[in-house]
Amino acid sequence: MKYPQTVDQLLRPKAHAKPLVLDLFAGCGGLALGFEAQGFETLGFEMDVDCCASYRHNLHGDCVNVKLDTNYQFPKAQVVIGGPPCQPFSVGGYQNGIRDARDGFPAFVSAVEQAQPDVWLFENVRGLMYRNKRLSGRDHS
Ligand SMILES: C[S@@+](CC[C@H](N)C(=O)[O-])C[C@H]1O[C@@H](n2cnc3c(N)ncnc32)[C@H](O)[C@@H]1O
């Protein structure tokens, strides 16, 4: 089976099961909304209390108000999604990447290791893929 068909099959909710989606750096729940609309149960993790309140307002799923790090204990889940903070990677900033204390990728990787999901997905800015234009001397805009 080709990769896109495999992912489609894994992501299709079963008739009697509600697969659990862990939504890291959940914000107001925009990334999770489509999963919930397709029959998944979502559980958000977000450090900002107002974002969490919006998440609970926008979705049926709960939102855990927590500042994530690699020590956080995640439950098992079928799917892990997240949009870690983009500031460490954005070309609008200094692109300190893994040297930036806001880098959320270690916590995301820890969640994937613990939850052992069938599928994981993260979104971020394209600056994740190349060096800062100010540092490299090239204009990537
Ligand atoms: C790019 S936004 C996520 C947007 C979200 N996916 C959505 O669709 O609405 C990143 C979010 O991560 C949260 N955040 C940043 N660092 C965090 C941390 N260590 N633990 C938990 N949440 C964090 C921020 O408060 C922010 O709401």
The ligand as a Gaussian input file, in Angstrom:
#p B3LYP/6-31G(d) Opt

LIG

0 1
 C        1.795000      28.187000      17.154000
 S        0.785000      28.220000      18.583000
 C       -0.194000      26.780000      18.346000
 C       -1.469000      26.983000      17.577000
 C       -2.414000      25.816000      17.632000
 N       -1.857000      24.631000      17.013000
 C       -3.745000      26.150000      16.994000
 O       -4.097000      25.547000      15.975000
 O       -4.440000      27.022000      17.511000
 C        1.895000      27.698000      19.854000
 C        1.267000      27.597000      21.229000
 O        2.172000      26.916000      22.078000
 C        2.025000      27.424000      23.389000
 N        3.258000      27.058000      24.093000
 C        4.518000      27.543000      23.890000
 N        5.400000      26.900000      24.658000
 C        4.706000      25.978000      25.376000
 C        5.071000      24.996000      26.340000
 N        6.355000      24.809000      26.730000
 N        4.100000      24.215000      26.873000
 C        2.815000      24.372000      26.485000
 N        2.396000      25.278000      25.577000
 C        3.339000      26.069000      25.020000
 C        1.805000      28.916000      23.185000
 O        1.145000      29.491000      24.298000
 C        0.951000      28.915000      21.905000
 O       -0.423000      28.956000      22.225000

